[in-house]
Amino acid sequence: MPKCNKSNFNHALYNQNRVRRKSGDKLKNIIEHVILLKKKEQAEGQTARLKMAWLKANAKLKKLGVTQAMINDSIEKK
């Protein structure tokens, strides 16, 4: 049987739909995590652990399409 044209498409690189029911609280959790990292960075300064945490958090922000405006809005609501 012939292969479908999209069979070799890498789905891991596809931007996840953040409003889907399946995504659950991913969007809320990553925003809260970034706010927590900002607070820790102000208290402790730039540490190696925080540097790695920021690297992973920025990757998740990019993957889920979270903008700085969304983070600022959640900070203002609190």
Order of alpha helices (4+ residues) and beta strands (2+ residues): alpha-alpha-alpha
